Amino acid sequence: MTIYFQLPFADKEQAKGLGARYDHDHKLWYAPDPTTEQRMAEHWKRLPQVFPGEDRTWGSTPRLSVDLIPSTCWHTNVRSSVSSDDWKRIADGVKARAGFQCEVCAAKADPAAQVFLEAHERFEFADGVQRLKRLTCICPACHQAIHFGRSVATGQEPAARAHLLKVNGWTEWELEQHLRQAYAVWSQRSQQAWSLDLSIIEAIGVAVKLPTPEERKRQGVELPPRP
């Protein structure tokens, strides 16, 4: 089995010197032999397969669900709270542990067709806390369906609806019921402020710095879901 490593861009020459090779399809460095693997392991810590406290089953029912982030939580996530190098390490690790295929619909990365997998954060909202529960590897089609509100605002609603129907085997009526519930939950959650808990990221030794209100404002306004 190929052993992949998530390395900061600045360390690429050091990695080459140790014998590492770069996989252009997966955008990751790997050890071509046990000796190189040992050398690399001495310099770069591999992320654990499952983060401490991560719930790998969270959000798995239904198989694909619309997950609208409350407006009071826009721009508060892992990517906005860690360095770009750390986010790349985390995202690359999530994709590698999934075998470079979508954990929802099993679609595989296809660089030739410009299909690239993405790391997605799943949160729990309870007792005033937006708590990271899981990181998962998904394809662009599933990501588009999950962020249904953005898809509606950008003209991608038909594709998002079709993917939800296909993956879940729903009828149009079942889809509409799911969407109504998702928007009702979004509206309710958007009425309050939430604190962000990224403890499962901190548990793997990654520094977390929550974005300030000014930094969130500079990110711009998210596209709202339909009323």
C-alpha positions as CSV (number, residue, x, y, z in Angstrom):
1,M,0.0,0.0,0.0
2,T,1.3,3.4,-0.9
3,I,2.0,5.6,2.1
4,Y,1.2,9.3,1.5
5,F,2.4,12.3,3.4
6,Q,0.9,15.7,3.8
7,L,3.8,18.2,3.6
8,P,4.0,22.0,3.7
9,F,4.9,23.4,0.2
10,A,8.1,24.9,1.6
11,D,9.4,21.4,2.5
12,K,9.3,20.0,-1.0
13,E,13.0,20.1,-1.7
14,Q,13.7,18.4,1.6
15,A,11.3,15.7,0.7
16,K,13.0,15.2,-2.6
17,G,16.3,14.9,-0.9
18,L,15.0,12.1,1.3
19,G,13.8,10.2,-1.8
20,A,10.1,11.1,-1.8
21,R,8.1,11.3,-5.0
22,Y,5.2,13.4,-5.9
23,D,1.8,12.0,-7.1
24,H,0.4,14.6,-9.5
25,D,-3.0,13.0,-9.7
26,H,-3.5,13.0,-5.9
27,K,-1.3,16.1,-5.2
28,L,0.5,14.3,-2.4
29,W,4.0,13.1,-1.6
30,Y,4.6,9.4,-1.1
31,A,7.4,7.1,-0.1
32,P,8.4,4.7,-2.9
33,D,10.1,2.2,-0.5
34,P,10.3,1.4,3.3
35,T,13.6,3.2,3.8
36,T,12.2,6.5,2.4
37,E,9.0,6.0,4.5
38,Q,11.1,5.8,7.7
39,R,13.1,8.8,6.7
40,M,10.0,10.9,6.0
41,A,8.2,9.7,9.2
42,E,11.1,11.1,11.2
43,H,10.5,14.6,9.7
44,W,6.8,14.9,9.2
45,K,4.1,13.6,11.4
46,R,1.4,11.7,9.6
47,L,-2.2,12.6,10.6
48,P,-4.2,9.9,12.3
49,Q,-6.7,7.9,10.3
50,V,-9.4,9.0,12.7
51,F,-9.0,12.2,14.7
52,P,-9.5,11.9,18.5
53,G,-13.1,12.5,19.2
54,E,-14.2,12.3,15.6
55,D,-17.5,10.6,15.0
56,R,-17.2,8.9,11.6
57,T,-20.9,8.1,11.5
58,W,-22.1,11.6,12.0
59,G,-24.5,12.9,9.3
60,S,-24.6,9.6,7.4
61,T,-28.4,9.3,7.5
62,P,-29.8,10.0,5.0
63,R,-26.9,9.1,2.8
64,L,-26.8,12.6,1.2
65,S,-28.5,15.4,3.1
66,V,-28.8,19.2,2.7
67,D,-26.7,20.9,5.4
68,L,-27.3,24.6,5.5
69,I,-24.9,26.5,7.7
70,P,-26.7,29.2,9.9
71,S,-26.1,32.7,8.7
72,T,-24.5,33.5,12.1
73,C,-21.9,30.9,11.4
74,W,-20.8,31.8,7.9
75,H,-17.0,31.8,7.6
76,T,-16.5,30.0,10.9
77,N,-15.0,26.6,10.0
78,V,-11.7,24.7,10.0
79,R,-10.4,26.2,6.8
80,S,-10.8,29.8,8.1
81,S,-9.2,28.8,11.5
82,V,-6.0,27.1,10.6
83,S,-3.0,27.9,8.3
84,S,-3.2,27.2,4.6
85,D,-0.5,24.5,5.0
86,D,-2.4,22.8,7.9
87,W,-5.7,22.9,6.0
88,K,-4.0,21.2,3.0
89,R,-2.5,18.6,5.3
90,I,-5.9,17.9,6.8
91,A,-7.8,17.9,3.5
92,D,-5.2,15.7,1.8
93,G,-5.3,13.3,4.7
94,V,-9.1,13.1,4.6
95,K,-9.0,12.2,0.9
96,A,-6.2,9.7,1.3
97,R,-8.0,7.8,4.1
98,A,-11.1,7.6,1.9
99,G,-9.1,5.9,-0.8
100,F,-9.6,9.0,-3.0
101,Q,-13.3,8.4,-3.6
102,C,-16.4,10.1,-2.4
103,E,-17.6,8.7,0.9
104,V,-21.2,9.4,-0.1
105,C,-21.7,8.3,-3.7
106,A,-18.4,6.5,-4.2
107,A,-17.4,8.7,-7.2
108,K,-13.6,8.6,-7.7
109,A,-11.3,11.5,-8.4
110,D,-10.7,12.0,-12.1
111,P,-8.1,14.7,-12.8
112,A,-8.4,14.1,-16.5
113,A,-12.0,15.1,-16.4
114,Q,-11.3,17.9,-13.9
115,V,-13.2,16.1,-11.1
116,F,-11.4,16.7,-7.8
117,L,-12.5,15.5,-4.4
118,E,-13.0,17.9,-1.5
119,A,-12.8,17.8,2.3
120,H,-16.1,18.6,3.9
121,E,-16.8,19.5,7.6
122,R,-19.9,18.2,9.4
123,F,-21.0,20.1,12.5
124,E,-23.3,19.6,15.4
125,F,-25.3,22.6,16.6
126,A,-26.4,22.2,20.2
127,D,-26.4,24.3,23.4
128,G,-25.0,27.3,21.6
129,V,-22.0,25.5,20.2
130,Q,-21.1,24.8,16.6
131,R,-19.0,21.6,17.2
132,L,-17.0,19.9,14.5
133,K,-18.0,16.2,14.5
134,R,-16.5,14.8,11.4
135,L,-14.4,15.4,8.3
136,T,-15.4,13.6,5.1
137,C,-14.3,13.2,1.5
138,I,-16.9,14.2,-1.0
139,C,-17.2,14.8,-4.8
140,P,-18.2,18.2,-6.3
141,A,-21.7,16.8,-7.0
142,C,-22.3,15.8,-3.4
143,H,-20.8,19.1,-2.2
144,Q,-23.2,21.0,-4.4
145,A,-26.2,19.1,-3.0
146,I,-25.1,19.5,0.6
147,H,-24.8,23.3,0.1
148,F,-28.2,23.5,-1.6
149,G,-28.8,27.1,-0.7
150,R,-25.7,28.2,-2.6
151,S,-26.6,26.0,-5.5
152,V,-30.0,27.7,-5.7
153,A,-28.5,31.1,-5.7
154,T,-25.9,30.2,-8.4
155,G,-28.3,28.5,-10.8
156,Q,-27.2,24.9,-10.0
157,E,-30.5,23.8,-8.3
158,P,-31.5,21.3,-11.0
159,A,-28.2,19.5,-10.8
160,A,-28.3,19.5,-7.0
161,R,-31.9,18.2,-6.9
162,A,-31.1,15.5,-9.4
163,H,-28.1,14.3,-7.4
164,L,-30.1,14.1,-4.2
165,L,-32.8,12.1,-5.9
166,K,-30.3,9.7,-7.4
167,V,-28.1,9.1,-4.4
168,N,-30.9,8.7,-1.9
169,G,-33.4,7.0,-4.2
170,W,-36.0,9.5,-3.2
171,T,-39.3,10.6,-4.8
172,E,-39.9,14.2,-5.6
173,W,-42.2,14.4,-2.6
174,E,-39.6,12.9,-0.3
175,L,-37.0,15.5,-1.5
176,E,-39.4,18.4,-0.9
177,Q,-40.1,17.2,2.6
178,H,-36.3,17.0,3.2
179,L,-35.8,20.5,1.8
180,R,-38.5,22.1,3.9
181,Q,-37.1,20.6,7.0
182,A,-33.6,21.7,6.1
183,Y,-34.7,25.3,5.6
184,A,-36.8,25.3,8.8
185,V,-33.7,24.2,10.8
186,W,-31.6,26.8,9.0
187,S,-34.0,29.6,9.9
188,Q,-34.2,28.6,13.5
189,R,-30.4,28.2,14.0
190,S,-29.8,31.5,12.2
191,Q,-31.6,33.3,15.0
192,Q,-28.7,32.9,17.5
193,A,-25.0,33.2,17.8
194,W,-22.9,30.1,18.1
195,S,-19.4,29.5,19.5
196,L,-17.1,27.3,17.4
197,D,-15.6,24.1,18.9
198,L,-12.7,22.6,16.8
199,S,-11.3,20.5,19.6
200,I,-10.8,17.4,17.3
201,I,-8.5,19.5,15.2
202,E,-6.6,20.8,18.2
203,A,-6.3,17.2,19.4
204,I,-4.0,16.4,16.5
205,G,-1.6,19.2,17.3
206,V,-2.9,21.7,14.7
207,A,-3.0,25.3,15.9
208,V,-6.5,26.9,15.7
209,K,-7.1,30.6,15.5
210,L,-10.7,31.6,15.2
211,P,-11.4,34.3,12.7
212,T,-12.3,37.7,14.1
213,P,-15.6,39.4,13.1
214,E,-13.6,41.8,10.9
215,E,-11.9,38.8,9.1
216,R,-15.3,37.2,8.6
217,K,-16.7,40.4,7.2
218,R,-13.8,40.6,4.7
219,Q,-14.8,37.1,3.4
220,G,-18.0,38.7,2.0
221,V,-21.6,37.7,2.4
222,E,-22.6,34.1,1.8
223,L,-25.4,33.5,-0.7
224,P,-28.5,32.9,1.4
225,P,-30.8,29.9,0.9
226,R,-34.1,30.5,-0.7
227,P,-36.9,31.6,1.7
